[in-house]
Amino acid sequence: MPAQRLSMRQVREVLRLKHVAGHSERRIAAAIGISRYTVAEYLRRAAVVGITWPLPPELTDESLEARLFSPPFAIQESPRPQPDWPRLHAELRRPGVTLLLLWEEYRTGQPEGYGYSRFCDLYREWRAGISPTMRQTHVAGERLFVDYAGQMVPVTDPLSGEVRQAQIFVAALGASNYTYRGTLDAGPGRLDWLPRQHARLLRRRHSPDRLRQPQSRCHRGMPL
């Protein structure tokens, strides 16, 4: 099925531009305002059922549509090199990796592969077929989940102007979703930032007056 269903007037124009003017699929797509993939798909369907230009005068729009979309000729899209979706899905978990970067890598190896928008659509369809969640029940106060970003961010001292590298640290209680966030200096030689952040988290967690404390700045954490 084409990505977008055209009116029969547009289909006639696609055929005319191809067989009379000899335009490329890309130029036809730009002239009509549709995707190149759609142009290619309609031209393929027309070739399958033997439709060319000029169209017979007795061929009405209804007859043309029926021939292009009758069951024997409702062929799936022409095969193209398929990305390795499981590998790409795993790559997206790495810091700084985006779908755009993965598509550029895919097209480098497969110049005739899918365009970016179609690539994204196919990835979303593939991802919809996997189960992304696992329901869990948490007892209040039983579990605390912690993680850190992995990529450091620059933090500028407002007084000295010194720029240091810091790690973003987050924690959340499983039952209530109360959240703590903070950053700590993680520059060269600072290998203790993670245990120091855990210690700071636990001190705030067990502070008897933590609920009465105002929310502090990001680099000092949020009350848990």
N, C-alpha and C positions, 0 to 999 in steps of 0.2 A: 504494500500500500504506500503511495507517495506520502511524503511528510505533510503536504498540504493539498487539499482537493481543489482543483481549478475549475472554473466555469468552462463550458464548452467553447465559448468565445475565446478565452485565453488559450485553450488547447489548439484551436484553429490557428491562432496567431503564432504559437510555438512551431507548428508544422510549416506554416508559410515562411517564417524567418529561417528555418532550417533548410527547407528544400528549394526555396526561391532565392532568398538573399544569401544563403550559404553561411549564415552566422554561426559562430561557435556556441557551445552550450553556455559559456560564461557571458557572452554578449547578449544572448537571448534572455538569460536570467536577469541581467541588468536592465534590459529594455522593458520587460514586463513587470519587474519588481518582485521576483520570486527567487527561490534558491536554485543553484545550479544542479543540486541533487534532484529536485523536483522536475526540472527540465529533462534531465537524463532519464528519469523514470518514465515520463510520459512518452518520450521518443522511443524508449525500449518497448513499451506496451504497444505503441502504434506499429512498430516493426514486427512484433510477434503476430499481430492480427492482419498484417499486410495493408495497413493504412498509410498512404503517402499523399503528396500534394500534386495536383489539385484534388480536393475531395469531390466525390460524385454529388451532383446537385440534389439527388434524392436522399442523401444521407443527412437526416435531421439530427438536431442536438441530442435527442433522446436515443436515437439509434447509435450515434457515435459513443455516447456514454456507456450504453449497454455493451458495445463491442470492447471497449477499453476495460470494463470492470466486470464482465461476465465471469463466472467461476472458473472456467478452464484457463483463463488468462490472468487471473488475480494472483500473479506470481510474486513471490517474496522479492525483496530488494536484491539487486545483483550482489553476489558475494564480494566482499572486500577483505583485506587482511584484518583479522580480528586481534585486538589488543589482548594481552595476557591480563585479564581483569583481576584475578586473585593477587598477582604480583603487584599490579598498580595500586590495588587497595591497601596492600601492606606498605608500599612506598609512601602513601599519603600520611602514614603515621610518623614519618620522620620529620624532624624540625625543618621548616622552610620549604617543604615539598608541596606543590600545588598541582591542580589538574592541568593548568596551562603548561607548566614545565613538563609534565608527563606526556601531554599531547605533542609538544614540540619534539620530545625524544621519540615518540611513536612515528611522527611524520618524517623525521630524519631517516628512520629505517624503512618506512613504508610511504614513499611519496604519493602513491595512489590511494592512500588510506582515507579515513573519514575526516571531514572538516571539524573544527573545534566544537561548534554547537552540537553537531550530531554525535561527536565523541562524548560530550558531557551527557547528552540524553541517554545514550547507550549505557554509560556508566551508572547513571541513576536507576535505569531499568534493571541492570545486573545487581546493584546493591539492594534493591527492593526485594530481591529473592533470597537474601540471607537474613538470618535473625540477628539483629544488632543488640538485643537486650536480653537480660536474664533477671527475672523478678526475684527479689530477695526481701525477706522480712527481718528488720533489725530491732532488737530490744533496746529501749532507751538507755543510753549511757554505756552500752556494751562495746561498740566499735567506733573507732576514730580512723578515718581514712586520710592519708597524707600523700602529697606529691609535690613535685617542683617542675618548672617549665623546661629546664634543660638548656635553654638559650638565655644568656645573660643580657641584662639591660644596663645602659649607662645611667648613673645617678650623679648629679652635680651638687656639690656642697654650695649652698646659697651664700655663704660667707667667704670662703676661700676660692671658689670657682673650680676646685679640684674635681675631676671626673673619675669615679670609681665604677668598677663592674660589680653588679649585684645579681643574685639569684632570686627569682620569685618563688615563694613557698606558699602552699595552700593546704588547708585541712578542713574536714567537715565531719560532723557527727552523723552516723548512719541513719538514726531514727528521726531526728529533728531537722537535719540539714543546716544547723547552725554552722557558720563558716568563719574561718580565720584565714587571713592572708598577711603576708609580710615579705620584706626583702632584707637581705643581709649581705654585707661586703663579701664577695667571693673572688677577689682579685688574685693575682699570682701569689702563691704561698699560703693562701687562706684555705686550708683543707678542712677546717673545723666548722664551717658555716652550717652544715646540715645538723649535726648534733646540737649546736648552739640554738638553732631555730626550734628544734624539738623541745629543748629545755625552756625556751621562752614561751612556747605554746603551752606547755604543761603548767608553768607558773601562772599564766593568765587563766588557764582552765580551772585551776583550783583556788584562785584568789577569792576570798569570801565576799569582797565588795565589787566583783567584776561587773555585776549587772548595774551598779551605780556609777561605773566609770564612763565618762564620755568617750565616744568613738575617736580613736587616735588616728594619726596620719597613716598613710599606706605603708611607709617604711617601718612603722612601729607595730603594724598589725591591727587587726580588728578584734574586738573582744569576742571570745567564744562563749 
